[in-house]
Amino acid sequence: LRVLDNYIVAEAVNIVKSNRDAQIVPVYCFDPRHFARSRYGPKKTGIHRANFLLQSVENLKARLKELGSDLLVFHRTPETVLPNCLLAGAENSVFT
């Protein structure tokens, strides 16, 4: 979850440069399905991986704030979060 060499961030920057009215809303979803038990029994995301992921998201949020942005963080599935982040009647793009 890096900022400087991230293709998605670079693409978002290009959009803002070409259209100053464009708004970028960085979003991260902790998808509950990734923390559920697998069909084999253990959790898909163990404690160490979960801690690493949490620290990575916190770091990304801090880096984006340094750049004058922020990161919206949700504990829901992306398909329930993202439609609510899009502006009705506006031209929207989603980068994943």
ChimeraX attribute file (.defattr): number of C-alpha atoms within 10 A of each C-alpha:
attribute: neighborCount
match mode: 1-to-1
recipient: residues
	/A:1	12
	/A:2	13
	/A:3	15
	/A:4	9
	/A:5	9
	/A:6	10
	/A:7	13
	/A:8	13
	/A:9	16
	/A:10	12
	/A:11	12
	/A:12	18
	/A:13	14
	/A:14	11
	/A:15	15
	/A:16	13
	/A:17	11
	/A:18	9
	/A:19	10
	/A:20	8
	/A:21	9
	/A:22	14
	/A:23	11
	/A:24	16
	/A:25	13
	/A:26	17
	/A:27	17
	/A:28	19
	/A:29	17
	/A:30	17
	/A:31	14
	/A:32	11
	/A:33	13
	/A:34	14
	/A:35	15
	/A:36	14
	/A:37	13
	/A:38	12
	/A:39	8
	/A:40	7
	/A:41	8
	/A:42	11
	/A:43	14
	/A:44	16
	/A:45	16
	/A:46	13
	/A:47	11
	/A:48	9
	/A:49	11
	/A:50	15
	/A:51	12
	/A:52	11
	/A:53	15
	/A:54	13
	/A:55	12
	/A:56	14
	/A:57	19
	/A:58	15
	/A:59	15
	/A:60	18
	/A:61	22
	/A:62	15
	/A:63	17
	/A:64	16
	/A:65	12
	/A:66	10
	/A:67	10
	/A:68	8
	/A:69	13
	/A:70	17
	/A:71	17
	/A:72	11
	/A:73	15
	/A:74	13
	/A:75	11
	/A:76	14
	/A:77	15
	/A:78	15
	/A:79	10
	/A:80	10
	/A:81	16
	/A:82	13
	/A:83	11
	/A:84	9
	/A:85	14
	/A:86	14
	/A:87	9
	/A:88	9
	/A:89	6
	/A:90	7
	/A:91	8
	/A:92	12
	/A:93	9
	/A:94	13
	/A:95	10
	/A:96	7
